[in-house]
Amino acid sequence: MGLALGQSVLAATVAVTRGPYLQTATPTSILVKWLTDLPIDSCVLYGTALSSLATTTCQTPLTTDHEVELSGLVPSTKYYYSIGTSAGPLVGGNSTYYFFTSPRTGKAKPTRIWVVGDSGTANNKARAVRDAYLSWTRTRRTDLWLMLGDNAYLNGTDSEYQAAVFDMYPMMLRNTAPWSTFGNHDAHSADSSSQSGPYYDIFTLPKNGEAGGVASGTEAYYSFDYGNIHFICLDSSGSDRSPTGAMLTWLKADLDAANRQDWLIAFWHHPPYSKGHHDSDVDPELRQMRQFALPILESYGVDLVLTGHSHSYERSYLLDGHYGKSDTLTPAMIVDPGDGREDGDGAYEKPLGFAPHAGTVYAVVGTSGEVVGGSLNHPAMYLSLNELGSLVLDLNGYQLDAKFLSSTGVVRDHFTIKKNPVIVSFQDGVSPSPSYYGTRDTYIFQAQPDTNFGTATTLWANGAEGKAVLLRWKDLPIPAGSLVKAATLTLNVTIPSNGTYNLHALKHDWTQSQATWNVYSTGHNWEVPGAQGTADRGTTVLGTVAAPSTGQYTITLNASGVALVQSWIDEPNKNRGIILDNPAVTDDLAFDSREAVTASTRPKLTITYKPQ
């Protein structure tokens, strides 16, 4: 039987009844799931070009419930795919069937997150929320999709999931993996302790730490990373909420091990603060999550907490330490009483890095399928709305922008959180204080191979003449464990060059007052004169200097340069500094040294870092 005929017969006899849909996306893997009406084997064909789905992954057992893991993928890459069986594809293979792998953990990238809560009504209200978002985001793809529980009313049955999720979001499901939390209506037909029922059959969530973070051992609660964001999903509906229970014990372990990301976002179903149609002063699930989970999260610097359950939109001030009823809120618990808007009172600001109790924004988004109302007067909330909608988060580097988008496509609330990294410069006599004198510099000269120029006020480079510059900054008072995010060098150029000089790491502990073309310190020769040997310098270029005019010139170190600076922080005794030269350049480059009379023109190293 020919392949085309085989595919034709296959398509006529087997039907895909659900999906395909994506789950547990990571930088190098993703799960593809679907249902068929007859038991067959499971195959996914995929590739980075739509015209060439050249890779195939198959599962041989015959089944109607298909789940195939694609592994060995490239981070931040678009893949096209189709699903089927070993006899041929059934569905896919066009431009609407694709997915993007996640970025490498820790790597910041512009990220759009769509947040829906209590969306499972399967009616025109849910459709209006969906359509408003799709119209608003247009061609900007959704990188992450968070579902805050109660995904299928009234009882979370499989047929209700078909109507509320698979029939509601077919296009999104085929190219964006949703991350869900367990709601009380999902719990009507599913059980967290046994991980059984439609919710746990439909979702495959990372219980083994396969998407980042610490393995929880259960799909009821889990964590995952996306770029520079760490996500925590808790189960307020079906798991033990007590401080010594398994969930909150795991939460502490996860945050101890995985709290190196720039952003920390948590989500679950029951809101810790609400005066919607559920009251956080009264309802036990709401009260217990506030009393028991919030102190842990805030002690690790959580930035944003997302919940549903109350069918309203409620958004807090920047808060910390409010663990009692609404009437116990004090001004001291409001870290920033402003609106959090850059076009208003100003963005909420937090330090970058491990910043316990620096403030958290709490948002209730139970409005993606129904609104019910309530008094909507919780004093922790800056704004409360009885309006259908969803929340859109845009994260870019150290800034988070949030917008509550109504079902009519109107932005009804917005706020911004900014992270402020520590930026410190090291320049003799200037920064970080006038008492800093940790810079070391000199140049070496082939024509005068035994002459030391350590007291020169000008540093010279000329590849053709055999001149190279040695630079080092010592005594960098940056706390151990800090994460270097960026680094620059600033030089005051006195004689410009038309060439491009390179920076390389030095491997010998050279001495400013002794280094020459022949030796790095008295009695210690370079492997090759001029520090040209592989034992003298690294081969990787850390940054380039192309300074065609006089004045201040700043070099931004590349990823390898940043890694070198990180090593100086991690192991100060191995800081050997850098060499600036390029044998191919035939004209002079000159700039002020640490001995320059004007302190502000001396070489300067600027480091941007996240404290541990």
Secondary structure as GFF3:
##gff-version 3
##sequence-region A 1 612
A	DSSP	alpha_helix	3	13	.	.	.	ID=ss1
A	DSSP	beta_strand	16	23	.	.	.	ID=ss2
A	DSSP	beta_strand	30	47	.	.	.	ID=ss3
A	DSSP	beta_strand	55	70	.	.	.	ID=ss4
A	DSSP	beta_strand	78	85	.	.	.	ID=ss5
A	DSSP	beta_strand	88	92	.	.	.	ID=ss6
A	DSSP	beta_strand	98	100	.	.	.	ID=ss7
A	DSSP	beta_strand	111	116	.	.	.	ID=ss8
A	DSSP	alpha_helix	124	137	.	.	.	ID=ss9
A	DSSP	beta_strand	144	147	.	.	.	ID=ss10
A	DSSP	alpha_helix	158	161	.	.	.	ID=ss11
A	DSSP	pi_helix	162	166	.	.	.	ID=ss12
A	DSSP	alpha_helix	170	175	.	.	.	ID=ss13
A	DSSP	beta_strand	178	180	.	.	.	ID=ss14
A	DSSP	three_ten_helix	186	188	.	.	.	ID=ss15
A	DSSP	alpha_helix	198	202	.	.	.	ID=ss16
A	DSSP	beta_strand	222	226	.	.	.	ID=ss17
A	DSSP	beta_strand	229	233	.	.	.	ID=ss18
A	DSSP	alpha_helix	246	258	.	.	.	ID=ss19
A	DSSP	beta_strand	263	267	.	.	.	ID=ss20
A	DSSP	alpha_helix	284	288	.	.	.	ID=ss21
A	DSSP	pi_helix	289	293	.	.	.	ID=ss22
A	DSSP	alpha_helix	294	299	.	.	.	ID=ss23
A	DSSP	beta_strand	304	307	.	.	.	ID=ss24
A	DSSP	beta_strand	313	316	.	.	.	ID=ss25
A	DSSP	beta_strand	318	319	.	.	.	ID=ss26
A	DSSP	three_ten_helix	326	328	.	.	.	ID=ss27
A	DSSP	three_ten_helix	331	333	.	.	.	ID=ss28
A	DSSP	beta_strand	334	336	.	.	.	ID=ss29
A	DSSP	beta_strand	348	351	.	.	.	ID=ss30
A	DSSP	beta_strand	361	365	.	.	.	ID=ss31
A	DSSP	beta_strand	381	385	.	.	.	ID=ss32
A	DSSP	beta_strand	389	396	.	.	.	ID=ss33
A	DSSP	beta_strand	399	406	.	.	.	ID=ss34
A	DSSP	beta_strand	411	420	.	.	.	ID=ss35
A	DSSP	beta_strand	422	426	.	.	.	ID=ss36
A	DSSP	beta_strand	439	445	.	.	.	ID=ss37
A	DSSP	beta_strand	458	461	.	.	.	ID=ss38
A	DSSP	beta_strand	467	473	.	.	.	ID=ss39
A	DSSP	beta_strand	483	495	.	.	.	ID=ss40
A	DSSP	beta_strand	501	505	.	.	.	ID=ss41
A	DSSP	beta_strand	519	521	.	.	.	ID=ss42
A	DSSP	beta_strand	524	525	.	.	.	ID=ss43
A	DSSP	beta_strand	543	545	.	.	.	ID=ss44
A	DSSP	beta_strand	551	556	.	.	.	ID=ss45
A	DSSP	alpha_helix	559	570	.	.	.	ID=ss46
A	DSSP	three_ten_helix	572	574	.	.	.	ID=ss47
A	DSSP	beta_strand	578	581	.	.	.	ID=ss48
A	DSSP	beta_strand	589	592	.	.	.	ID=ss49
A	DSSP	three_ten_helix	599	601	.	.	.	ID=ss50
A	DSSP	beta_strand	604	610	.	.	.	ID=ss51
###
